[in-house]
Amino acid sequence: FRFLESPRSEKFEYIYIAPPQYKEMWIKALQMVDQRLDLLTEDGWVIVQIHPVELADVKLSNLHEFDRREYGSTLVLFYARNDLD
């Protein structure tokens, strides 16, 4: 999580979150990115890879889920900035 907490000058088109499973770390990472839109380009995506049993509602202020895909025991969630609507 140190990377997400540290100041950054560069912006990313894609931020991929795939932490160790079953520890809810993806939720914390996603919420951190939600509060750090300076990390994401205007049309950038946040992509989260989890096991389907880990799926939970996550309160976000600046991002929204726009797609999800399931591949066997892998669930991939796609988020974009709210200010693009």
mmCIF file as gemmi writes it, N, C-alpha and C atoms, coordinates in Angstrom:
data_model
loop_
_atom_site.group_PDB
_atom_site.id
_atom_site.type_symbol
_atom_site.label_atom_id
_atom_site.label_alt_id
_atom_site.label_comp_id
_atom_site.label_asym_id
_atom_site.label_entity_id
_atom_site.label_seq_id
_atom_site.pdbx_PDB_ins_code
_atom_site.Cartn_x
_atom_site.Cartn_y
_atom_site.Cartn_z
_atom_site.occupancy
_atom_site.B_iso_or_equiv
_atom_site.pdbx_formal_charge
_atom_site.auth_seq_id
_atom_site.auth_asym_id
_atom_site.pdbx_PDB_model_num
ATOM 1 N N . PHE Axp A 1 ? 0.81 -1.198 0 1 0 ? 1 A 1
ATOM 2 C CA . PHE Axp A 1 ? 0 0 0 1 0 ? 1 A 1
ATOM 3 C C . PHE Axp A 1 ? 0.856 1.267 0 1 0 ? 1 A 1
ATOM 4 N N . ARG Axp A 2 ? 2.136 1.133 0.277 1 0 ? 2 A 1
ATOM 5 C CA . ARG Axp A 2 ? 3.012 2.308 0.301 1 0 ? 2 A 1
ATOM 6 C C . ARG Axp A 2 ? 3.035 3.032 -1.034 1 0 ? 2 A 1
ATOM 7 N N . PHE Axp A 3 ? 3.011 2.271 -2.115 1 0 ? 3 A 1
ATOM 8 C CA . PHE Axp A 3 ? 3.019 2.885 -3.442 1 0 ? 3 A 1
ATOM 9 C C . PHE Axp A 3 ? 1.811 3.8 -3.615 1 0 ? 3 A 1
ATOM 10 N N . LEU Axp A 4 ? 0.651 3.343 -3.178 1 0 ? 4 A 1
ATOM 11 C CA . LEU Axp A 4 ? -0.57 4.138 -3.325 1 0 ? 4 A 1
ATOM 12 C C . LEU Axp A 4 ? -0.594 5.345 -2.394 1 0 ? 4 A 1
ATOM 13 N N . GLU Axp A 5 ? 0.144 5.272 -1.313 1 0 ? 5 A 1
ATOM 14 C CA . GLU Axp A 5 ? 0.169 6.373 -0.354 1 0 ? 5 A 1
ATOM 15 C C . GLU Axp A 5 ? 1.2 7.437 -0.699 1 0 ? 5 A 1
ATOM 16 N N . SER Axp A 6 ? 2.197 7.085 -1.484 1 0 ? 6 A 1
ATOM 17 C CA . SER Axp A 6 ? 3.285 8.023 -1.751 1 0 ? 6 A 1
ATOM 18 C C . SER Axp A 6 ? 2.93 8.991 -2.88 1 0 ? 6 A 1
ATOM 19 N N . PRO Axp A 7 ? 3.494 10.204 -2.832 1 0 ? 7 A 1
ATOM 20 C CA . PRO Axp A 7 ? 3.238 11.192 -3.889 1 0 ? 7 A 1
ATOM 21 C C . PRO Axp A 7 ? 3.735 10.686 -5.242 1 0 ? 7 A 1
ATOM 22 N N . ARG Axp A 8 ? 2.971 10.952 -6.274 1 0 ? 8 A 1
ATOM 23 C CA . ARG Axp A 8 ? 3.309 10.529 -7.637 1 0 ? 8 A 1
ATOM 24 C C . ARG Axp A 8 ? 3.073 11.688 -8.586 1 0 ? 8 A 1
ATOM 25 N N . SER Axp A 9 ? 3.962 11.841 -9.544 1 0 ? 9 A 1
ATOM 26 C CA . SER Axp A 9 ? 3.754 12.857 -10.571 1 0 ? 9 A 1
ATOM 27 C C . SER Axp A 9 ? 3.187 12.233 -11.84 1 0 ? 9 A 1
ATOM 28 N N . GLU Axp A 10 ? 3.421 10.926 -12.039 1 0 ? 10 A 1
ATOM 29 C CA . GLU Axp A 10 ? 2.921 10.291 -13.248 1 0 ? 10 A 1
ATOM 30 C C . GLU Axp A 10 ? 1.494 9.794 -13.054 1 0 ? 10 A 1
ATOM 31 N N . LYS Axp A 11 ? 0.769 9.706 -14.172 1 0 ? 11 A 1
ATOM 32 C CA . LYS Axp A 11 ? -0.588 9.169 -14.171 1 0 ? 11 A 1
ATOM 33 C C . LYS Axp A 11 ? -0.578 7.871 -14.965 1 0 ? 11 A 1
ATOM 34 N N . PHE Axp A 12 ? -1.485 6.986 -14.63 1 0 ? 12 A 1
ATOM 35 C CA . PHE Axp A 12 ? -1.544 5.676 -15.256 1 0 ? 12 A 1
ATOM 36 C C . PHE Axp A 12 ? -2.852 5.499 -16.009 1 0 ? 12 A 1
ATOM 37 N N . GLU Axp A 13 ? -2.771 4.855 -17.177 1 0 ? 13 A 1
ATOM 38 C CA . GLU Axp A 13 ? -3.975 4.544 -17.945 1 0 ? 13 A 1
ATOM 39 C C . GLU Axp A 13 ? -4.708 3.357 -17.33 1 0 ? 13 A 1
ATOM 40 N N . TYR Axp A 14 ? -3.948 2.432 -16.784 1 0 ? 14 A 1
ATOM 41 C CA . TYR Axp A 14 ? -4.522 1.245 -16.154 1 0 ? 14 A 1
ATOM 42 C C . TYR Axp A 14 ? -3.843 1.02 -14.814 1 0 ? 14 A 1
ATOM 43 N N . ILE Axp A 15 ? -4.649 0.798 -13.81 1 0 ? 15 A 1
ATOM 44 C CA . ILE Axp A 15 ? -4.144 0.385 -12.507 1 0 ? 15 A 1
ATOM 45 C C . ILE Axp A 15 ? -4.753 -0.988 -12.247 1 0 ? 15 A 1
ATOM 46 N N . TYR Axp A 16 ? -3.895 -1.986 -12.107 1 0 ? 16 A 1
ATOM 47 C CA . TYR Axp A 16 ? -4.328 -3.372 -11.958 1 0 ? 16 A 1
ATOM 48 C C . TYR Axp A 16 ? -4.167 -3.784 -10.503 1 0 ? 16 A 1
ATOM 49 N N . ILE Axp A 17 ? -5.255 -4.203 -9.894 1 0 ? 17 A 1
ATOM 50 C CA . ILE Axp A 17 ? -5.243 -4.617 -8.495 1 0 ? 17 A 1
ATOM 51 C C . ILE Axp A 17 ? -5.503 -6.12 -8.444 1 0 ? 17 A 1
ATOM 52 N N . ALA Axp A 18 ? -4.51 -6.869 -8.002 1 0 ? 18 A 1
ATOM 53 C CA . ALA Axp A 18 ? -4.634 -8.328 -7.885 1 0 ? 18 A 1
ATOM 54 C C . ALA Axp A 18 ? -3.851 -8.79 -6.658 1 0 ? 18 A 1
ATOM 55 N N . PRO Axp A 19 ? -4.332 -8.429 -5.477 1 0 ? 19 A 1
ATOM 56 C CA . PRO Axp A 19 ? -3.593 -8.762 -4.254 1 0 ? 19 A 1
ATOM 57 C C . PRO Axp A 19 ? -3.805 -10.216 -3.838 1 0 ? 19 A 1
ATOM 58 N N . PRO Axp A 20 ? -3.096 -10.64 -2.794 1 0 ? 20 A 1
ATOM 59 C CA . PRO Axp A 20 ? -3.336 -11.985 -2.261 1 0 ? 20 A 1
ATOM 60 C C . PRO Axp A 20 ? -4.826 -12.168 -1.96 1 0 ? 20 A 1
ATOM 61 N N . GLN Axp A 21 ? -5.323 -13.345 -2.256 1 0 ? 21 A 1
ATOM 62 C CA . GLN Axp A 21 ? -6.759 -13.581 -2.119 1 0 ? 21 A 1
ATOM 63 C C . GLN Axp A 21 ? -7.197 -13.753 -0.678 1 0 ? 21 A 1
ATOM 64 N N . TYR Axp A 22 ? -8.491 -13.511 -0.482 1 0 ? 22 A 1
ATOM 65 C CA . TYR Axp A 22 ? -9.209 -13.769 0.765 1 0 ? 22 A 1
ATOM 66 C C . TYR Axp A 22 ? -8.751 -12.917 1.941 1 0 ? 22 A 1
ATOM 67 N N . LYS Axp A 23 ? -8.16 -11.761 1.675 1 0 ? 23 A 1
ATOM 68 C CA . LYS Axp A 23 ? -7.733 -10.889 2.77 1 0 ? 23 A 1
ATOM 69 C C . LYS Axp A 23 ? -8.367 -9.506 2.658 1 0 ? 23 A 1
ATOM 70 N N . GLU Axp A 24 ? -9.289 -9.342 1.713 1 0 ? 24 A 1
ATOM 71 C CA . GLU Axp A 24 ? -9.984 -8.076 1.477 1 0 ? 24 A 1
ATOM 72 C C . GLU Axp A 24 ? -9.029 -6.93 1.157 1 0 ? 24 A 1
ATOM 73 N N . MET Axp A 25 ? -7.821 -7.258 0.732 1 0 ? 25 A 1
ATOM 74 C CA . MET Axp A 25 ? -6.853 -6.215 0.392 1 0 ? 25 A 1
ATOM 75 C C . MET Axp A 25 ? -7.279 -5.454 -0.859 1 0 ? 25 A 1
ATOM 76 N N . TRP Axp A 26 ? -8.013 -6.106 -1.744 1 0 ? 26 A 1
ATOM 77 C CA . TRP Axp A 26 ? -8.458 -5.431 -2.962 1 0 ? 26 A 1
ATOM 78 C C . TRP Axp A 26 ? -9.378 -4.266 -2.631 1 0 ? 26 A 1
ATOM 79 N N . ILE Axp A 27 ? -10.177 -4.411 -1.579 1 0 ? 27 A 1
ATOM 80 C CA . ILE Axp A 27 ? -11.101 -3.342 -1.189 1 0 ? 27 A 1
ATOM 81 C C . ILE Axp A 27 ? -10.313 -2.125 -0.73 1 0 ? 27 A 1
ATOM 82 N N . LYS Axp A 28 ? -9.336 -2.34 0.126 1 0 ? 28 A 1
ATOM 83 C CA . LYS Axp A 28 ? -8.521 -1.224 0.612 1 0 ? 28 A 1
ATOM 84 C C . LYS Axp A 28 ? -7.786 -0.548 -0.543 1 0 ? 28 A 1
ATOM 85 N N . ALA Axp A 29 ? -7.198 -1.338 -1.435 1 0 ? 29 A 1
ATOM 86 C CA . ALA Axp A 29 ? -6.467 -0.769 -2.573 1 0 ? 29 A 1
ATOM 87 C C . ALA Axp A 29 ? -7.402 0.03 -3.477 1 0 ? 29 A 1
ATOM 88 N N . LEU Axp A 30 ? -8.576 -0.502 -3.766 1 0 ? 30 A 1
ATOM 89 C CA . LEU Axp A 30 ? -9.532 0.199 -4.622 1 0 ? 30 A 1
ATOM 90 C C . LEU Axp A 30 ? -9.995 1.497 -3.969 1 0 ? 30 A 1
ATOM 91 N N . GLN Axp A 31 ? -10.265 1.47 -2.682 1 0 ? 31 A 1
ATOM 92 C CA . GLN Axp A 31 ? -10.681 2.688 -1.981 1 0 ? 31 A 1
ATOM 93 C C . GLN Axp A 31 ? -9.557 3.724 -1.957 1 0 ? 31 A 1
ATOM 94 N N . MET Axp A 32 ? -8.328 3.273 -1.866 1 0 ? 32 A 1
ATOM 95 C CA . MET Axp A 32 ? -7.202 4.21 -1.9 1 0 ? 32 A 1
ATOM 96 C C . MET Axp A 32 ? -7.101 4.879 -3.266 1 0 ? 32 A 1
ATOM 97 N N . VAL Axp A 33 ? -7.254 4.107 -4.334 1 0 ? 33 A 1
ATOM 98 C CA . VAL Axp A 33 ? -7.214 4.691 -5.679 1 0 ? 33 A 1
ATOM 99 C C . VAL Axp A 33 ? -8.397 5.636 -5.864 1 0 ? 33 A 1
ATOM 100 N N . ASP Axp A 34 ? -9.55 5.276 -5.336 1 0 ? 34 A 1
ATOM 101 C CA . ASP Axp A 34 ? -10.74 6.125 -5.418 1 0 ? 34 A 1
ATOM 102 C C . ASP Axp A 34 ? -10.479 7.512 -4.828 1 0 ? 34 A 1
ATOM 103 N N . GLN Axp A 35 ? -9.652 7.575 -3.814 1 0 ? 35 A 1
ATOM 104 C CA . GLN Axp A 35 ? -9.327 8.856 -3.179 1 0 ? 35 A 1
ATOM 105 C C . GLN Axp A 35 ? -8.091 9.518 -3.777 1 0 ? 35 A 1
ATOM 106 N N . ARG Axp A 36 ? -7.443 8.846 -4.719 1 0 ? 36 A 1
ATOM 107 C CA . ARG Axp A 36 ? -6.225 9.37 -5.356 1 0 ? 36 A 1
ATOM 108 C C . ARG Axp A 36 ? -6.387 9.412 -6.874 1 0 ? 36 A 1
ATOM 109 N N . LEU Axp A 37 ? -7.351 10.148 -7.365 1 0 ? 37 A 1
ATOM 110 C CA . LEU Axp A 37 ? -7.576 10.21 -8.809 1 0 ? 37 A 1
ATOM 111 C C . LEU Axp A 37 ? -6.398 10.819 -9.548 1 0 ? 37 A 1
ATOM 112 N N . ASP Axp A 38 ? -5.489 11.466 -8.819 1 0 ? 38 A 1
ATOM 113 C CA . ASP Axp A 38 ? -4.282 11.991 -9.459 1 0 ? 38 A 1
ATOM 114 C C . ASP Axp A 38 ? -3.4 10.866 -10.003 1 0 ? 38 A 1
ATOM 115 N N . LEU Axp A 39 ? -3.66 9.624 -9.607 1 0 ? 39 A 1
ATOM 116 C CA . LEU Axp A 39 ? -2.899 8.481 -10.119 1 0 ? 39 A 1
ATOM 117 C C . LEU Axp A 39 ? -3.407 8.005 -11.476 1 0 ? 39 A 1
ATOM 118 N N . LEU Axp A 40 ? -4.629 8.379 -11.836 1 0 ? 40 A 1
ATOM 119 C CA . LEU Axp A 40 ? -5.306 7.817 -12.995 1 0 ? 40 A 1
ATOM 120 C C . LEU Axp A 40 ? -5.516 8.883 -14.062 1 0 ? 40 A 1
ATOM 121 N N . THR Axp A 41 ? -5.22 8.526 -15.327 1 0 ? 41 A 1
ATOM 122 C CA . THR Axp A 41 ? -5.508 9.464 -16.41 1 0 ? 41 A 1
ATOM 123 C C . THR Axp A 41 ? -7.016 9.681 -16.48 1 0 ? 41 A 1
ATOM 124 N N . GLU Axp A 42 ? -7.415 10.725 -17.19 1 0 ? 42 A 1
ATOM 125 C CA . GLU Axp A 42 ? -8.835 11.073 -17.26 1 0 ? 42 A 1
ATOM 126 C C . GLU Axp A 42 ? -9.691 9.913 -17.771 1 0 ? 42 A 1
ATOM 127 N N . ASP Axp A 43 ? -9.181 9.174 -18.754 1 0 ? 43 A 1
ATOM 128 C CA . ASP Axp A 43 ? -9.941 8.051 -19.304 1 0 ? 43 A 1
ATOM 129 C C . ASP Axp A 43 ? -9.375 6.698 -18.853 1 0 ? 43 A 1
ATOM 130 N N . GLY Axp A 44 ? -8.638 6.705 -17.752 1 0 ? 44 A 1
ATOM 131 C CA . GLY Axp A 44 ? -8.018 5.481 -17.254 1 0 ? 44 A 1
ATOM 132 C C . GLY Axp A 44 ? -9 4.544 -16.575 1 0 ? 44 A 1
ATOM 133 N N . TRP Axp A 45 ? -8.573 3.315 -16.434 1 0 ? 45 A 1
ATOM 134 C CA . TRP Axp A 45 ? -9.368 2.274 -15.79 1 0 ? 45 A 1
ATOM 135 C C . TRP Axp A 45 ? -8.625 1.707 -14.595 1 0 ? 45 A 1
ATOM 136 N N . VAL Axp A 46 ? -9.403 1.251 -13.627 1 0 ? 46 A 1
ATOM 137 C CA . VAL Axp A 46 ? -8.882 0.431 -12.542 1 0 ? 46 A 1
ATOM 138 C C . VAL Axp A 46 ? -9.457 -0.965 -12.772 1 0 ? 46 A 1
ATOM 139 N N . ILE Axp A 47 ? -8.588 -1.953 -12.816 1 0 ? 47 A 1
ATOM 140 C CA . ILE Axp A 47 ? -8.993 -3.331 -13.084 1 0 ? 47 A 1
ATOM 141 C C . ILE Axp A 47 ? -8.654 -4.159 -11.849 1 0 ? 47 A 1
ATOM 142 N N . VAL Axp A 48 ? -9.65 -4.864 -11.336 1 0 ? 48 A 1
ATOM 143 C CA . VAL Axp A 48 ? -9.48 -5.656 -10.119 1 0 ? 48 A 1
ATOM 144 C C . VAL Axp A 48 ? -9.697 -7.126 -10.452 1 0 ? 48 A 1
ATOM 145 N N . GLN Axp A 49 ? -8.762 -7.972 -10.037 1 0 ? 49 A 1
ATOM 146 C CA . GLN Axp A 49 ? -8.891 -9.42 -10.224 1 0 ? 49 A 1
ATOM 147 C C . GLN Axp A 49 ? -9.035 -10.074 -8.862 1 0 ? 49 A 1
ATOM 148 N N . ILE Axp A 50 ? -10.147 -10.78 -8.675 1 0 ? 50 A 1
ATOM 149 C CA . ILE Axp A 50 ? -10.407 -11.458 -7.402 1 0 ? 50 A 1
ATOM 150 C C . ILE Axp A 50 ? -11.065 -12.808 -7.671 1 0 ? 50 A 1
ATOM 151 N N . HIS Axp A 51 ? -11.189 -13.608 -6.629 1 0 ? 51 A 1
ATOM 152 C CA . HIS Axp A 51 ? -11.999 -14.819 -6.694 1 0 ? 51 A 1
ATOM 153 C C . HIS Axp A 51 ? -13.449 -14.379 -6.475 1 0 ? 51 A 1
ATOM 154 N N . PRO Axp A 52 ? -14.415 -14.966 -7.174 1 0 ? 52 A 1
ATOM 155 C CA . PRO Axp A 52 ? -15.809 -14.539 -7.034 1 0 ? 52 A 1
ATOM 156 C C . PRO Axp A 52 ? -16.343 -14.536 -5.603 1 0 ? 52 A 1
ATOM 157 N N . VAL Axp A 53 ? -15.856 -15.413 -4.737 1 0 ? 53 A 1
ATOM 158 C CA . VAL Axp A 53 ? -16.355 -15.422 -3.356 1 0 ? 53 A 1
ATOM 159 C C . VAL Axp A 53 ? -15.918 -14.18 -2.585 1 0 ? 53 A 1
ATOM 160 N N . GLU Axp A 54 ? -14.937 -13.453 -3.09 1 0 ? 54 A 1
ATOM 161 C CA . GLU Axp A 54 ? -14.463 -12.241 -2.427 1 0 ? 54 A 1
ATOM 162 C C . GLU Axp A 54 ? -15.317 -11.015 -2.74 1 0 ? 54 A 1
ATOM 163 N N . LEU Axp A 55 ? -16.198 -11.12 -3.717 1 0 ? 55 A 1
ATOM 164 C CA . LEU Axp A 55 ? -16.971 -9.967 -4.155 1 0 ? 55 A 1
ATOM 165 C C . LEU Axp A 55 ? -17.751 -9.361 -2.998 1 0 ? 55 A 1
ATOM 166 N N . ALA Axp A 56 ? -17.67 -8.05 -2.871 1 0 ? 56 A 1
ATOM 167 C CA . ALA Axp A 56 ? -18.367 -7.321 -1.817 1 0 ? 56 A 1
ATOM 168 C C . ALA Axp A 56 ? -18.718 -5.939 -2.346 1 0 ? 56 A 1
ATOM 169 N N . ASP Axp A 57 ? -19.734 -5.337 -1.743 1 0 ? 57 A 1
ATOM 170 C CA . ASP Axp A 57 ? -20.056 -3.953 -2.079 1 0 ? 57 A 1
ATOM 171 C C . ASP Axp A 57 ? -18.966 -3.059 -1.518 1 0 ? 57 A 1
ATOM 172 N N . VAL Axp A 58 ? -18.493 -2.145 -2.338 1 0 ? 58 A 1
ATOM 173 C CA . VAL Axp A 58 ? -17.439 -1.227 -1.92 1 0 ? 58 A 1
ATOM 174 C C . VAL Axp A 58 ? -17.954 0.192 -2.12 1 0 ? 58 A 1
ATOM 175 N N . LYS Axp A 59 ? -17.886 0.994 -1.066 1 0 ? 59 A 1
ATOM 176 C CA . LYS Axp A 59 ? -18.315 2.389 -1.171 1 0 ? 59 A 1
ATOM 177 C C . LYS Axp A 59 ? -17.212 3.198 -1.829 1 0 ? 59 A 1
ATOM 178 N N . LEU Axp A 60 ? -17.56 3.812 -2.959 1 0 ? 60 A 1
ATOM 179 C CA . LEU Axp A 60 ? -16.61 4.624 -3.708 1 0 ? 60 A 1
ATOM 180 C C . LEU Axp A 60 ? -17.23 5.983 -3.982 1 0 ? 60 A 1
ATOM 181 N N . SER Axp A 61 ? -16.406 7.005 -3.975 1 0 ? 61 A 1
ATOM 182 C CA . SER Axp A 61 ? -16.87 8.366 -4.241 1 0 ? 61 A 1
ATOM 183 C C . SER Axp A 61 ? -16.583 8.814 -5.658 1 0 ? 61 A 1
ATOM 184 N N . ASN Axp A 62 ? -15.493 8.344 -6.234 1 0 ? 62 A 1
ATOM 185 C CA . ASN Axp A 62 ? -15.013 8.89 -7.5 1 0 ? 62 A 1
ATOM 186 C C . ASN Axp A 62 ? -14.921 7.888 -8.641 1 0 ? 62 A 1
ATOM 187 N N . LEU Axp A 63 ? -15.155 6.624 -8.354 1 0 ? 63 A 1
ATOM 188 C CA . LEU Axp A 63 ? -15.078 5.57 -9.367 1 0 ? 63 A 1
ATOM 189 C C . LEU Axp A 63 ? -16.396 4.806 -9.401 1 0 ? 63 A 1
ATOM 190 N N . HIS Axp A 64 ? -16.689 4.222 -10.561 1 0 ? 64 A 1
ATOM 191 C CA . HIS Axp A 64 ? -17.856 3.35 -10.675 1 0 ? 64 A 1
ATOM 192 C C . HIS Axp A 64 ? -17.486 2.111 -11.485 1 0 ? 64 A 1
ATOM 193 N N . GLU Axp A 65 ? -18.133 1.016 -11.152 1 0 ? 65 A 1
ATOM 194 C CA . GLU Axp A 65 ? -17.922 -0.222 -11.904 1 0 ? 65 A 1
ATOM 195 C C . GLU Axp A 65 ? -18.702 -0.126 -13.209 1 0 ? 65 A 1
ATOM 196 N N . PHE Axp A 66 ? -18.025 -0.378 -14.328 1 0 ? 66 A 1
ATOM 197 C CA . PHE Axp A 66 ? -18.717 -0.32 -15.61 1 0 ? 66 A 1
ATOM 198 C C . PHE Axp A 66 ? -18.761 -1.668 -16.324 1 0 ? 66 A 1
ATOM 199 N N . ASP Axp A 67 ? -18.045 -2.658 -15.806 1 0 ? 67 A 1
ATOM 200 C CA . ASP Axp A 67 ? -18.086 -3.982 -16.423 1 0 ? 67 A 1
ATOM 201 C C . ASP Axp A 67 ? -17.541 -4.994 -15.429 1 0 ? 67 A 1
ATOM 202 N N . ARG Axp A 68 ? -17.957 -6.233 -15.602 1 0 ? 68 A 1
ATOM 203 C CA . ARG Axp A 68 ? -17.385 -7.343 -14.832 1 0 ? 68 A 1
ATOM 204 C C . ARG Axp A 68 ? -17.442 -8.587 -15.692 1 0 ? 68 A 1
ATOM 205 N N . ARG Axp A 69 ? -16.414 -9.402 -15.545 1 0 ? 69 A 1
ATOM 206 C CA . ARG Axp A 69 ? -16.328 -10.629 -16.337 1 0 ? 69 A 1
ATOM 207 C C . ARG Axp A 69 ? -15.819 -11.754 -15.451 1 0 ? 69 A 1
ATOM 208 N N . GLU Axp A 70 ? -16.403 -12.92 -15.637 1 0 ? 70 A 1
ATOM 209 C CA . GLU Axp A 70 ? -16.003 -14.078 -14.849 1 0 ? 70 A 1
ATOM 210 C C . GLU Axp A 70 ? -15.393 -15.123 -15.769 1 0 ? 70 A 1
ATOM 211 N N . TYR Axp A 71 ? -14.213 -15.57 -15.387 1 0 ? 71 A 1
ATOM 212 C CA . TYR Axp A 71 ? -13.488 -16.598 -16.122 1 0 ? 71 A 1
ATOM 213 C C . TYR Axp A 71 ? -13.179 -17.723 -15.145 1 0 ? 71 A 1
ATOM 214 N N . GLY Axp A 72 ? -14.025 -18.731 -15.096 1 0 ? 72 A 1
ATOM 215 C CA . GLY Axp A 72 ? -13.825 -19.823 -14.147 1 0 ? 72 A 1
ATOM 216 C C . GLY Axp A 72 ? -13.848 -19.304 -12.721 1 0 ? 72 A 1
ATOM 217 N N . SER Axp A 73 ? -12.746 -19.466 -12.016 1 0 ? 73 A 1
ATOM 218 C CA . SER Axp A 73 ? -12.674 -19.007 -10.625 1 0 ? 73 A 1
ATOM 219 C C . SER Axp A 73 ? -12.026 -17.628 -10.508 1 0 ? 73 A 1
ATOM 220 N N . THR Axp A 74 ? -12.053 -16.862 -11.59 1 0 ? 74 A 1
ATOM 221 C CA . THR Axp A 74 ? -11.494 -15.509 -11.579 1 0 ? 74 A 1
ATOM 222 C C . THR Axp A 74 ? -12.572 -14.513 -11.977 1 0 ? 74 A 1
ATOM 223 N N . LEU Axp A 75 ? -12.713 -13.475 -11.174 1 0 ? 75 A 1
ATOM 224 C CA . LEU Axp A 75 ? -13.643 -12.391 -11.465 1 0 ? 75 A 1
ATOM 225 C C . LEU Axp A 75 ? -12.823 -11.139 -11.727 1 0 ? 75 A 1
ATOM 226 N N . VAL Axp A 76 ? -13.109 -10.473 -12.834 1 0 ? 76 A 1
ATOM 227 C CA . VAL Axp A 76 ? -12.398 -9.249 -13.187 1 0 ? 76 A 1
ATOM 228 C C . VAL Axp A 76 ? -13.414 -8.11 -13.2 1 0 ? 76 A 1
ATOM 229 N N . LEU Axp A 77 ? -13.138 -7.076 -12.404 1 0 ? 77 A 1
ATOM 230 C CA . LEU Axp A 77 ? -14.01 -5.907 -12.282 1 0 ? 77 A 1
ATOM 231 C C . LEU Axp A 77 ? -13.323 -4.71 -12.921 1 0 ? 77 A 1
ATOM 232 N N . PHE Axp A 78 ? -14.095 -3.895 -13.631 1 0 ? 78 A 1
ATOM 233 C CA . PHE Axp A 78 ? -13.556 -2.734 -14.334 1 0 ? 78 A 1
ATOM 234 C C . PHE Axp A 78 ? -14.203 -1.467 -13.777 1 0 ? 78 A 1
ATOM 235 N N . TYR Axp A 79 ? -13.374 -0.499 -13.425 1 0 ? 79 A 1
ATOM 236 C CA . TYR Axp A 79 ? -13.848 0.765 -12.861 1 0 ? 79 A 1
ATOM 237 C C . TYR Axp A 79 ? -13.311 1.934 -13.676 1 0 ? 79 A 1
ATOM 238 N N . ALA Axp A 80 ? -14.116 2.999 -13.751 1 0 ? 80 A 1
ATOM 239 C CA . ALA Axp A 80 ? -13.707 4.235 -14.416 1 0 ? 80 A 1
ATOM 240 C C . ALA Axp A 80 ? -14.103 5.407 -13.527 1 0 ? 80 A 1
ATOM 241 N N . ARG Axp A 81 ? -13.587 6.556 -13.864 1 0 ? 81 A 1
ATOM 242 C CA . ARG Axp A 81 ? -13.878 7.767 -13.097 1 0 ? 81 A 1
ATOM 243 C C . ARG Axp A 81 ? -15.332 8.186 -13.289 1 0 ? 81 A 1
ATOM 244 N N . ASN Axp A 82 ? -15.943 8.696 -12.235 1 0 ? 82 A 1
ATOM 245 C CA . ASN Axp A 82 ? -17.311 9.199 -12.319 1 0 ? 82 A 1
ATOM 246 C C . ASN Axp A 82 ? -17.403 10.45 -13.17 1 0 ? 82 A 1
ATOM 247 N N . ASP Axp A 83 ? -16.359 11.251 -13.203 1 0 ? 83 A 1
ATOM 248 C CA . ASP Axp A 83 ? -16.425 12.53 -13.906 1 0 ? 83 A 1
ATOM 249 C C . ASP Axp A 83 ? -16.4 12.385 -15.422 1 0 ? 83 A 1
ATOM 250 N N . LEU Axp A 84 ? -16.433 11.159 -15.926 1 0 ? 84 A 1
ATOM 251 C CA . LEU Axp A 84 ? -16.502 10.935 -17.373 1 0 ? 84 A 1
ATOM 252 C C . LEU Axp A 84 ? -17.935 10.871 -17.868 1 0 ? 84 A 1
ATOM 253 N N . ASP Axp A 85 ? -18.884 10.723 -16.959 1 0 ? 85 A 1
ATOM 254 C CA . ASP Axp A 85 ? -20.296 10.625 -17.357 1 0 ? 85 A 1
ATOM 255 C C . ASP Axp A 85 ? -20.814 11.943 -17.886 1 0 ? 85 A 1
